[in-house]
Structure formats: structure tokens, C-alpha cells
């Protein structure tokens, strides 16, 4: 872990000393999302599939009052002084959840594109013992968005991951997911921004049981996307898929050879 993570984690732990742990941590990475994050946090159920929940918001160097708004809505907030990207913020969130003793981690986006009421869908297979990692799929569910290029990219990149991993994936970039706490701890996660595919491909190649469930994707409720234009986003997303597959495939082969 970086010095930035260590400093933020230490401050977070000191601020929440004595607060009892709960089984399910909802991790949200946020950067300049003051306009929408309050509703997201407030709408997270207190109990999901019989598990008590708490919301951990990692404020990734926001220039607005995202941290204050999230805290007022009821979240436990970890403030990072510099913006490093969604991937870095989520990695820190996974660490905080583990250190607080959570058994499961779920994620939501801070922009309101995913409905907290659908957390039941992604958490249920974990509680039943049917999966280790569950990701939502807008193609199995519904997508209320208008960007046809991004919609085509979901199909193409889902097919690419399916081909490379031999595991059927229909939505490679869904922000509504849930996992056993051990899953992210076992993976190499380095991507600062385009982290969804790194996490998904890594979990599959790591031998974790991965399933998809139908979920809904809505239009962003506030703020602006941080992902850039469609062309650059697609190119970077493809690169992450391919480099993660190559890295983890060879790492797994080396591990099997040495054992």
C-alpha cells in the first residue's frame, strides 16, 4: 500500500474508533459528486439479505464538499487529499472494509446510475454460497442510457472477456457488484481509473466463482463523467482487459508450475 493510502487509512480508523463492524460494507468512490451522493448514501438499505450494512465513501481528493455531504447523509468517509482515480479509491475502500471486519463488500457509483435497492440481487448469491463475486449486468436487466457507442462497447468488451476467460460475461463495466472480502485481497489491482475489467478478469482467472445478475443502469443523476471520450475510453478499457489477462494468466501458470 502507498503512503497516501496508509495516511488516509490511519485517519479514517482514528475517526471511527469504537464503531462496531457490520457484515456488509458498501464502498463508494467519489470525486466531485456533491450533487448526487447524498441520495445514493441515504437510499442504501440498513439491512441487505439479512446482513447489516454501512457505507464507506472514499472521497478521492474532491474540490467540492463531497466528503461533508456524504458524512451528513450517514456515510463513514475517508478523505484522500489528492485525486488518484476511481481504481485507487476503490482499492483503499476494500482495505478499509477488511480492516473493519466486513465479510462482504458491495460497490455503488456515486453518481446515482445504480439503484441501492438492487443490492439484494448482487448480495444474495454470496449469502447463499453460490458465488464469490457477483456483478450486475445491464444487458440482462435494463439500461436507461442514450449513448449507443458505449452500449456497443459493452457488447464488444463483454465478448472479448468471454473469449479470453471462457466465462460468459455480458457487462464488463458494471459498477454494482458484490464480493467476498477475500477476493480483492487476493488479486493484483493497479489500475487508477479503468478498474472494473481488471477486477473482473482477475477474479475469473483467480479461480473465484463469478456470476452475473440482472440490474438496471440509469442516467447519471448529477455531475459529469470522469471517463473521457468514447474513443479514448474504449482504447484504455481494451488495454486493461488484455494486459490483465496476459499478466494473470502467466502468473497462474507460473504458480501451477511451481506447486
Secondary structure as GFF3:
##gff-version 3
##sequence-region A 1 259
A	DSSP	alpha_helix	3	15	.	.	.	ID=ss1
A	DSSP	beta_strand	24	30	.	.	.	ID=ss2
A	DSSP	alpha_helix	37	42	.	.	.	ID=ss3
A	DSSP	beta_strand	47	48	.	.	.	ID=ss4
A	DSSP	beta_strand	51	60	.	.	.	ID=ss5
A	DSSP	alpha_helix	66	72	.	.	.	ID=ss6
A	DSSP	beta_strand	76	80	.	.	.	ID=ss7
A	DSSP	alpha_helix	86	99	.	.	.	ID=ss8
A	DSSP	beta_strand	104	107	.	.	.	ID=ss9
A	DSSP	three_ten_helix	116	118	.	.	.	ID=ss10
A	DSSP	alpha_helix	119	128	.	.	.	ID=ss11
A	DSSP	beta_strand	133	143	.	.	.	ID=ss12
A	DSSP	alpha_helix	148	165	.	.	.	ID=ss13
A	DSSP	beta_strand	177	180	.	.	.	ID=ss14
A	DSSP	alpha_helix	181	186	.	.	.	ID=ss15
A	DSSP	alpha_helix	195	205	.	.	.	ID=ss16
A	DSSP	beta_strand	210	217	.	.	.	ID=ss17
A	DSSP	alpha_helix	230	258	.	.	.	ID=ss18
###
